[in-house]
Amino acid sequence: MSEKIITRFSPSPTGFLHIGGLRTALYAYLFAKKNNGQFLLRIEDTDQSRKVEGAVESLQIVLKKFGLNWENKKPMIQSQRLAIYKKYAEQLVKEGKAYYCFCTPERLDQLRQIQTAKKLPPMYDGKCCDLDPEIAKKQIASGLAYVIRFKMPKTGVTEFTDLIRGKVSFANNTLDDQIILKSDGFPTYHLASIVDDHEMNISHVIRGEEWLPSTPKHILLYQAFGWQAPEFAHLPLLLNSDHSKLSKRQGDVAVEDYLKKGYLPEALLNFVLLLGWNPGTEQEIFNFAEMIKAFSLEKVNKSGAVFNVQKLDWLNGHYIREKSAAELAKLCQPYFTAAGIETDSKTLEKIVITEKDRIKKLEDIVPNTQFFFTQPKYETELLLWKKLSQKEIADNLKALKEKLSDLADKKWQSIDLEKEIKELISQKGVGTGDMLWPMRVALSGLKNSPGPFEIAEALGKKESLNRIETAINFLS
């Protein structure tokens, strides 16, 4: 094994990238970069029954969106390496460390039922373990289906030091004689992952807590081959708010789902960074360079991390507010297009900027700005402000319309609008709300909306005056 730090991310192409997978990839990437190492990509597609068409390409596209670029130009694809895994499995058989097993699925199912009835852990009973090699060869030659099982030691313990959990030990008599090569010629995860990690010179395996029980099996396989095992770090589970394991039953778990909703990659990356990792400071906003500098496995928690959508919304809002009007308009454009709304880029910039401080995710932009594209509908009562009569509100709107009608088109900017209208309020001796409340309702038709000056600028002079006139007519 190389002394250089080399990590890998090894997703299975069974669908969209799970949010937990993104965290695993991020931590592996940060650990490698922090230590001037390499981050590699491997596709674990040995379970062909679960492979989803296009998932390999989708995984790579998503990782690149987050800047998690791998350094092996072509990712290692396990389904292209079947002959290699078979060679290693056969080597273990020849050395007496593995064996051919001819037990049928029916026998194995019956064995599980008996063990379950006796409240015993379901394990293979070793029926084929001591089968005569010559008999095994004849059965293979006759076309009998078989698997190759690894011969587990039945005494002693297997120990290792997890970089997050410390010393972990497993009694060997609790470990099943795992299948390492299936009857279809494909390896199981156990064999393929350790062969690949060895050949890729992986120094540190960073993966989810669910793989912790498999680690002693992997260490024993390393020992059987005479290879040095990498260091292991098992990340805490991601939990729902009720502390159950994060699952699709309680909400979205796919990274693509969050991207479609308009969560920015930098916000999602910042969010998953903090799922189980604590910087030990008050800092919560991290750019990529800061992540690399601050990250260490020692700061990863052992306990599960709760997926807090409110925290994600807060982070996403922060990154949205950092965007310029042009950047935000470009990001929001696809949501308007999907809704059948087309407008020029400059107008779109003025519209999205009104919601910049209010939206939590980009998909909110269309429903929140619908009133810009359709004549607002509202009850007349919404125009009323405190104890003012309809006539008083109408008079204020008439004065407002008259004032704004004289404003030059080139001065139809929120800053100029605010100046002119505040002068009018002062001249008439009315309260700010007496003028601005009915103006905002007239322009938006909403009880809660962006400020009236920003709305008026985005609507333009003609449309703004038309809407004020409509409100006056409602009150007359």
N, C-alpha and C positions, 0 to 999 in steps of 0.2 A: 504493500500500500504506500502510495505517495505521502510524503510529509506535508504536502500542500493541502490546504482546506478545500475540499470539493464536496458540494452538496447537490441534491437533485430534487426535482419535483416529478412525480410519476403518477399522473392521473389515469383513470380508466375511461375510455371513450363511451360511457354508458348514458350520456345525455349532457345537460348543461353543467357548467362548473359550479360546484357547491360553494357557498360562502366560506365554509370551513376549509375547503381546498385552496381558496384564494389566500387565506391566512397562512396555511402551511407553505404555500409557494413564497409568500412574502417573507416569512421568517427564515426559510432556507436561503432565499436570495440575500437578505440583509446580513445573515451570519457569514455567508461566503464573502460578500463585499467588505464587511467590517474587517475581515481577516485576510484581505488581498487574495482571496481564493476564486474558485470558479463555481458557477451555478449551471447545472445541466438539466436537460429535459428528456424524459423517457415516457413512452406511451405503453401502458400495461393493458394490452388487449387480448390476453390469453383466454378470457371468457367470451368466446365469440357469440354466445347466445344472447348476451346483454349489450353487445356493441350496437351503437346507434349511428346510422349513416350520417356523415358530415360532422360528427362530434370531434374527431381529431383536428380538423381544420378550425372548427369553432373554438376549441380550447386554445389553440395557438393564437388566434385573432384576439381573444379576450386577454390573454397574458400580455400580449404586445400593447394593448390599450392601456395597461397599467404600468408599462415600462419594465416588466419583469422579463427581460430578454435573456435567453439562454445562450451559452457559448459553444455548444456543439451545433454546428450548422444544420445538420439533419438530426432531429430527435431519434433516439434509439426506439425501434418498434419491435416489441416482443414477438409478435406473430411472424416476423421475418427471421426468427432465430431458433426455430423449433429443433433443428438438427443439433444445435449447440446444447440445448437443455437435455435432449435425449442422450447425448454423449456423456454428459456429466451424471445423469441418473444411472446409466448403464455402468459407469465407472464405480459408483457406490455399490451397485449389485455385485460386481466382480470382487470388490474388496470386503464383501460380507456386511456392509453397513446399510444395505437396503435390500428389498426382496420383491419378487413378483407376487401379486395377490390376484387370485382368480375368483374371489367371492362375488356372487351375483348381487345386484341391488336388492333382490327379494330377501336373500339371507341377511344382508346388512340391516334391512328394515326390521326384520324379525328380531335380530339381535338387539337393536335399539329399543324395541317394544318390551323385551324381556328385562333389559337393564332399567328402563324407566319404571316398569312395574315394581321392581325391587328397590327403587329409589337410589339407583347407582348412576354415576355419570356415564352417559353413552360414550363408549370407546370401542375401538376395534379390539377383538379378543386374541389377535395374533395367530389365527388358524393357519395362515400360509407362511408364517415367519420361518419355520424350519423345514419347509418343503424341499425335497431333494432337487438340486439344480438340474439334474438330467430330466426328471419328470417335468419340471417347469419348462425346459426347452421343448420337450415333445408337445406339451399343451399349447405353447405359443405357435409351434410349427403347424399344429392342427387348426389354427385359426381361433382358438379360444380367447375371448376378450380378457384383458388384464390391466392392472394398474401397477405402478411401482410405489411401494411404501418405504419410508425411512424408518430404520430400526432404532427406536428410542431406548436409551438406557433406562432400566427400571429401578435403579437405586440411586441414592445421592441427591444433590440439588444442583441446579444451574443458577449461578448468580451473575449479575452485571450491575454496573453503576450507571443509572440513568442521569443525564445531565440536568434534568429538572426534578426528578423524584428521589435521587440518591440511590442507595443500595436496594436492589430488588432481587428476590430469590423465589424460585419455583421448585417444588419437589418433583423429581423426574418421573415418579410413578403416577403423576397426574397428567402426564403428557401422552397424547395419543400417538400411535404409529401413523403419522400423517402421510397422506398421498402426496407424492412429489411429481409424478407424471401420470396423467389421466389416460383413460382407455382410447381417447381420440388422438393421442400423441401430443397434446398440449400440456405444458407444465402447470402446476398450481402456483399460486402467488409465492408460496414459501420457497420453492426451488428457483423460480425465475428471478425473484427480487434479489436473492443473495448472489446468484451467478452474475447478474447484471451489475450489482453494486461492486462486486469484486473486479469485474472487467473494466468498469468505469472509474476505478480507483476512488470510490466514494469514501470520504473520511468521516462524515457525519450524516446519519440518517435522522431527519427531523420529520415526524409524522404524528398523526392523531393518536389519542389515548386508546382508541379501540384496537390498535395493533399491539398494545403492551403484552397481552397473553401469548402472542405469536413470537415474541422476541426470544424466549428460551429455545424454541424450536429452530429459530434462525441461527442462534449462537452455536447450537449443537451441529447444525449443518456446516457452518464455517469450520468448526473443529474437525469434522469428518473429512473435509477437503484439505485440511492443513493450512487454511487461510486465516489471516488476521481479521477479526471482526471490526467493523467501524464503531464509532461512538454512537449511542442512541439518545434521542431526546423525544419524549412523548408529550405532546401538547394537550392541555386540558380540553374537555368537551365544551362545545357551545350549547348553551341552554336557552330555552324559552323563558319568558318572564315568570312562569310557574315552576321553574327549575327542572322541567322535563327536558329531555334531549331535543335539540333543535330539529324540527321536522316540518315537512311541507303541510302536514295536517293543521298546523297552527299559523301558517303564513309562508311567504316566499323564502326559499333557501338558495335559489340559483342566482348567481352573480348577474346573469343576463337580465333577469327579472328586474333587478334594481337599476341597471343601466337603462332599460326601456322606460322606467318610470321617471328617469331624469335625475338620478343620483350621479354626481360627477365622479369619474375614476379617482381623482385625488382625494375626494371626501370618503369614498368607500375604502380606499387604501389606508387612510388615516384612522378610520373607524376600526377596521380589522386589526390594525397594529395594536390597538388598545384592548382587544378582546383577549384578556389573559396575560397581557404584558403591562408592567407598570414601570414608568421611567424613574420613579423615585423622586420626582419633582412635581411642580404644579402645571408644567407644560402639557397642553393637550393638542395643540396644532403643530404638526410636523410636516415639513417638506421632505422630499426624498433624501436629500443630503443629510438632513438632521436625523432622519430615521436610521440611516447607516451608522452615523456617528454615535447615536445613543443606544442602539440595540445591543442586547446581550441575552443569552439564554438564562443566565443567573436571575434575571428579572422577570422570567415567565412564572406565573403562578401554577401551583399544583391543582387548585380547585377549579371547578367549571366556571366559564365566563358567560354571563347573561347577555343575550343579544337585545340591546335596548334601542328600539327604533327611534325613540325621542332623542337619544344622543346622536344617532345617525342624522336625523333631521336637522339638529342644531349644527352639526359639522357641515352638512351640505349647504345650509343657509349661509354659513360663513364663507365657503368657497364661491357661492353664487355672488355674494356681495363684493367679492374681490374682482369680479369680471368687469370689463369695460362694457359700455352700451353695445358696441359693435360685436364684441365676443359673445355677450349674452344673447343678442338677437340671432346670431349665427347658430348658437346652441338650441335656441327655441324654434327656429325656422321649421324643422321637421314636424314638430307638434302642430303648428299652424297648417302646414301643408296637408297633414293627415286629416285635419278637421275641415279641409276644403277652403281654407282662408288664405287668400293671396294678397299681398300688399308690397310696396317697395321697401327696400332695406332701411332707408332713413326713417320712414314712418314707423316701421317695426321697432327700430331702436328706441324711438320716443315712447312707444307703447310698453315695451318690456321693462324699460327703466322705471316706469311707474310702480311695477311690482317687484322690483329688485330686492327691496328690504322685507317683502312680505311672503314670497313663496318659499316653500321648503324643498320642493323638487320641481324639475322643469315641466313635468306634465301638468302641474297646477296652473301654468301660464295661460292656457286656452280658456278654461272656465272662468278664471279670474279676470280676463280681459275681454270677454265676450261682448260686453256693452259697447266696446269701441266699434264693433262691426255691425251691430244691430240696434235699431232705435229702442232705447230702454222703455220698459213698461213698469209703471208704479202707480200706487194709489195717491191721490192728491194729498192725503193727510201726511204722507212722508215728507212733503215739502215744508210743512209747518215747523216752526222753531219756537220752542217754549210757549210764551203767552201771546205771541204775535198773531194777529188776525190774518185771514187769507188776503185781504186787501193790502195790509202792510207788507206781507211777503211779496205780493205781486208788484207793489210799488218799488220795493228794493230790487227786484229782478229787472224791472223796466229801466231803472237808473243804471243798473249794471250793464244792460244791453246797450244803452245809449253811450255809455263810457267806452265800452269795448269796440263799438262800431267805428269809433274815431281812431282807434289804435292802428297804426300802420302795419301792414302784413309782415314787414321785416322785423318788427318789434314783438311779433306774436311768439314770445319765448316765456317760459315760466317765470324767470326772474323779472322781466318787464311787466308781465301780467300781475304778479304779486305787488309790485310797486304801484301800478295804476289803481288796482282794486283797493289797496290799503289807503291810498289817497282819497278815494271815493268814500270809504267807510268813515274816514276822519271828517270829510266835508259834510256828510249827512248826519254825523253825530250818532250813528247806530253802533250796536255791538258787533264784534267780529263775526260771531255766529249768526247774527241776523242776516248777514249778507252771504257768508261763505257756506252755511248749511244748505240753503235752497239752491245755491249755485252748484254745489257738488252733487246734490240729488238730481237736479235738472240735467247735468252732464252724464251721470252714471246710472241713475235710477236705483242706486243702492244705498242702504243705511251705512254700510261699511265699505269704503273704497279708498283708493289713493287720494292724494291732495288735489283740490280743484285746479290749481295752477298747472300741475303736471298733466292732468287729464285734458285741460283746454289746449295746451301746446300740442299734445299728441293728436287730438281730434282736428285741429286746425281751426281757423277763424270762422269759416262759413258754417261748418257743422256745429261748432260750439254755439254760435248765435242762433242757429235754427232750433237747437235743443232748449235754449233759454226761452225763446219765443213760444215753443210748445208748452213749457211749464207755465208761462204767463197765461196762456189760453186755458190751461187746466184750472187755474185759480180764478178766472174771470166769470 
